[in-house]
Amino acid sequence: MSESAFADRIVQSLLDTDFYKLTMMQAVLHNYPNVDVEWEFRCRNGEDLRPYLGQIRAEVERLADMNISDEQLGFLEKISFMKPDFLRFLGLFRFNLRYLKMGIENDQFYLRLHGPWLHVILFEVPLLAIISEVRNRNRYPQVRLEQAREQLLRKFDWLRANASDDELAELQVADFGTRRRFSYGVQETVVKVLAAEFPARFVGTSNVHLAWKLDIKPLGTMAHEWIMAHQQLGPRLIDSQIAALDCWVREYRGLLGIALTDCITMDAFLRDFDLYFAKLFDGLRHDSGDPVIWAEKAIAHYRKLGIDPMTKTLVFSDGLNLTRSLEIFRALRGRINVSFGIGTNLTCDIPGVAPMSIVLKMTDCNGQPVAKISDEAAKTQCRDPNFVSYLRHVFQVPSEE
């Protein structure tokens, strides 16, 4: 029988996280080292996680013992935009569990973070990976790594049968599957197979530990929290997206140039994404709403600004699989460059397994609410409905019907 999908440790190292957590963490160190934030966990599919509380807590406590190795720091030092002062800070960083509260409240599992942004930012991805894997250990203890490998190879067979050689030469796919993976073992297996046997172009992984271990490219720029936090960091709410983009440009000087568009909505984002930003950023990332409609808006916006869309890239990362990625690729091929970050469908797609739908999102910054509206009603998140209404009013976003 092949190897179990589960190993002793769920989170492998401080680098067992998404790369954009490190890129945002560096920007926070340099620009907002004293900002206070709150985060809250949500299980979107309403699953009862109370039976797993003790196991989750035991794994979370193991985070406090982690530090980064000299070899891992050496890997990051080779990345041109990772600054020496940030790497020194990362060498000293430890997860501080006093910023985390977890338990049972109103007959529900709850998890909250409250503390300096700089010191809680790295909690998100490992916490979600822990919750996902603990639940999977209990529900699917018999799963073997070979099942994940066979499922992935079936997808490769489908892709070879349905895409031409020319399409396969252009189709770019990355692994974005850390936070809701079935287990670390499954993600490692998937990334190894993608790197060795993927019939199209495998361009890298968001998981920094795997990028270091397997010597492949780590991928990521910014996430919703970066833009959400600026709703309470700037002088005026209407300028919050502009402030977030401007700070990113000052930090990375043209590198890491993929901007996330759906924190408020694509339409509201494009009103702020003027010629200055459109020239400085290499492209945009899609994470909610109809991907082709969103892409058409991006292409039209670039053309209106006099920019050739073929000099820009659109990255898609919303609940994708290879079938949907190929459809989007065909709809946009030759009109703008595209790339696909596939998460759960790569790292938690095993016959008979139902993946979780879990998130851990920033709710407050400096004691005030922040919100993500997005282009999809179900993804709206904020603890204060009055702030959501105000945000909609300021950015001229119609209310949900």
N, C-alpha and C positions, 0 to 999 in steps of 0.2 A: 504494500500500500504506500502511496506517496506521502510526502511530508504534510503534517498538519498546517493549516493556515495560521495558527496562533503560536507565537513564541512567548518567552517569559516576560519580556518587556514590551509595552505598547509604544511608548515614545522613545526613540533610539538615542537622541542627543538633542542639544540645544538647537541644532540645525534642522531637526525633523519638523519643519514648518514651511510655510509658503514664502518664497523669496520676497514678495512684496511687503511682508511684515518687516524684513530687515531694511529694505529701501525706505519705507515710511519711518521706521525707528530712527534711522540716521537723520532724516529730515526733522523729526521731532527733537532729537538731541540738539541739533543746531539752531532750531527756531522756537521750540515750545517746551523747554525742559521742565517747566514748573506747572504746566497745565494739568488740571484735575479732571478725570473722566469717570463715568459709570457705564457698565455694560450689563446686558441681561440675556440669559439663555432662553431660547424658545424652541419647542418641538412642534413643528407645523402640522405633523400628522397625528398629534394628540396621543402618542404612545405613552403608556404608564412606565416611567423609569424608576419609580420608588424601590422596586425590589433590588435594583442594582446599586443603590446609594453607597453601601459599604465598600463594594468593589471599586466603584468610581473614586471614592475618597482615598482608598489605598493607593491607587495609581497616581492620583493627583499629588499625594504626599511625596511620591518618588521624584516629582519634578524639582523639588527643592534641593535635591542632591546633585543636580546637573550643572556642569560647566562646559565651556568650549575648550577643545584640545588645541595644542600648538599647531598640529597638522591641519585642523579645520580652519584655524585663523590664517594659516599659510595659503589655503585654498581661496579664502575671501580676499587676501592681500593682492592676489593676481587680477582681481576685478577692478578696473581702472577707477570707477566712481566710489568705491568703498574707501573712506578717508581714514587716515591713521588714528585720529582721536576717537572715531567711532569704534574702530577695531579694538583699541585699548579699553574702551568702555565695555564692549562685548566680552572681552577677556575677564572682566571683573563681574559681569552680570550674573545674578542668581534670581530664580523665581522666588518671590516673597509671598508666602501663602496668607499673610495677614490681609492682603488686598482682596482675598477671595472668600465669599460666603456661599455655603451650599447646604441643602437639607430638604426637609419636607415642610411645605406651607400650604394651607388650604387643600390638603390631600393631593398635592402636586409636588413633584421634584422641582426644586429651583436652584439656580446658580447665578450669582451676581459678582461683578468685579467693581471695586471702587478704589481709586488711588491715582498716583501720577501717571499720565499717559505713557511716559517713557518707561515706566516699570510694569505696566499691565499690558502693553501692546502685544507682547509675545505669548500671552496666555491663550488667545483665541483658538488658534489652529490645534495645538496639542490637546486642549480641553475637548474640542469637538471630536478629535480622533480617538481620545480615551472613551468618551461616552459611546461612540459608534462601535468601537471594538469590544468594549465590555458587554454591551447589549448583544452583539453578534456571537460572542463566546457562549453566552447563555442560551441563545435561541438556535444557533447552528453549530454545535460543538464538533460535528463530524466532518465539516468542510475541509477539503484538502487543497493544497496549492495547485495540484494538477487540474482540478476542476476550473480554476480561474484561467490557467494557461490554455486549456482546451477551448474554453468559451472565447478567448481572445483570438485564437487561431481560426475559429469558425468565422469570426468577423473579417479576418484577413482574407479568407476564401471568398466571402461575399463581396468584398471590395475588389478583389482581382476579377471576379466574374462580372461586376457591374460598372467598372470604370476602365476607360481606355488607358493605354500606356502613357499617352500625352497627359491625361488628367492626373494619373498617379505621380508623374514627374513634378507636377505643380502643387498637388494637394499637401498642405502643411498641417500637421497635427502635433499637439503637445499634451502632456499629462498635467492636468490641473486637479488631481483627485485626492489630495491629502486629507482634507477635513472630514469627509464622509466615506472614507475608505472602509472596506470590509475588515481589513487588518493591515498592519505594516507589511507582513509577509506577502500578502496579495499585491500590495502596491509595488513592492520591490520586484516581484515576479513579473508583473505587467510591464514595468519600465524596462527591465532587462530584455523581455521579448520584443517590445517596441523598438528598442535600440538595435537589436540584432536582426529582426525579421520583418519589420513593418514594410508592406509593399509600397507605401507612399513615402512622404518625407517626414520623419520624426525629428522635431526641431528642439526638444528639450523637455524638462520637467519643472514644475513650480516647487518641488520638494528639494530643499537645499542639501539635506543630508544625502539623499540619493544622487544628486548632482555631484557632490564631493566623492561619494563612495564609488560611483560608476564612471566618473570623469566625463560627465555630459553637461550641457549648458543649463544653468538655472534661469528661469524666466519669471518675470513679474515686475510691475511698476507700482501702481497705487490701487487702493480699494476704497469702498464707500466711506469708511471712517475718516479718510483724509479730507474729503469734501464736507462731510457732515460736521466734523469738528469746527471747521471754519465758519459755520453758521453762528457760532458763539465766540469767535476769535477776532472778527473784524469789526470795524466801526458801524457798518450797515449790513443788514441781512441781504439786501439786493446785490451787494458786492461780494458775497461769500464765495461763490464759484470762481469769480475772477481772482480773488485773494488766494484761493487754494491753488489754482493753476499758476499764478504768478510766483508764489513761494516755491512751487516745484521747479519751475524754470530757473529760478535763482539758485536753487540747491544743486541741480544736475546739469545746468548749462547746455541743454540740448540732448543729453543722453536720457535714457529711460522715457522715451517720448510717446507713450501710448496713454491717452487720457480716457478716464471712465466717464460715461455720459449720462447715466440714468439715475443719479442720486436724487434729482428733482423730476426731470423728464428730458427726453432728447430735445424737444422743442425749446424748453427753457435753457438747456445747455448750449444749443446752437446760437441763441441770442447773445450769449456771452463769449462764444468761441469766434472771435473776430479774426481779421487777417493776421494780426500779430501772433496769436496763439496757433492759428491754422498753419502758419509757416514754421513755427518753432517745434510743434509736436509732430511726430512721425505718423500718427494715426489715432484711432479711437477704438475703445472696447465696448462691445455690446453685452448686456447682462439681463435684459428684460424686454418684453414685448416682441412683436413680430420682427424677426431678424432681417428679412428682405425689405420690408417697409422702412425700418430703421436705416438700412444701408442706402436705400434710395435717397433718403433725406440727407445722409452724409455726402453722397456723390453730388447731389444738387447744390449743397452748401459749398463744397470745394469749387465747383464750377462757377458759382455766383461770385466767389472771391477771386476768380481767375487762376486757380490752382489746378493743375492736371491731376485728376484722381489717381492715375497710375503711379504717381510719386508718393502715394500714401498707402497705409495698410489698415484694414479693419480686422480686429481680433474678436472672435465670437466665443462666448464662454457660458451661455445660458442653457443648462440641461441638455447638452448635445449628445448625439451618438454619431457613428460613422455615416449612417444613412442620411440623417438630417444635414450633416456637414457637407456631404457630396451634393445634396440638393441646393444648399446655399452657395457652394462653390460654383456650380453650374449657372446659377442665376446671375452671378456677379463676375464671372470669368472674363478677363480682358477689359474690364471697366474700372476695376480697382483691385489692389492686392488684398488677399484674405489669408487668415490663419485661424486655426480652431484649437481651443483649449477644452479638452474633454475631461470631465471629472468623474462623477459617480458611475457613469456607464462604462468606464474603464476599470475603476478600482473597487467597485461593489456590484459587479454584474456576474452573478453566479446562479445557475438554474435553481429555482426554489427559494431564493433569498429575496426578501423585500427590503430595499434600502431605506434608511431613515431620511427624514427631511428636518434637519436641525440647523439652527443658526445661533450665533452669539454676536449681538450687535451693540454698538455704542448707543446709549439712551440719553446721556447728559454730558455736557462739556462745561467746565467751570460753574457747575451747579445749575445750569440752564438746559432745557430740552433741546435735542437735535432730532432730525427726522430724515428718513429716506422715503421718498414717494415712489420713485421708479416709474417705468412704463407699463406696469402690470399691477392691478389693484391688490392682488393677494400678497404682494411683496412690500406694501407700505408698512413702515414700522416707526412708531413713536409712542411714548408713554403719555403724551399730552395732546389730546385732539384739538385743543385750542391753538397750539403751536402749528399743527399741520394745516389748520384753516388759515392761519396767518401766513404761513409759507406759501400756500397756494395763492393767496391774494397777492402777495408781493411779486411772485414769479408768474402771475397770470395763468395759473394751471387750473382748469375747470374742476369742480368738485366731482367726486365719484357718484354715479347715479345708483 
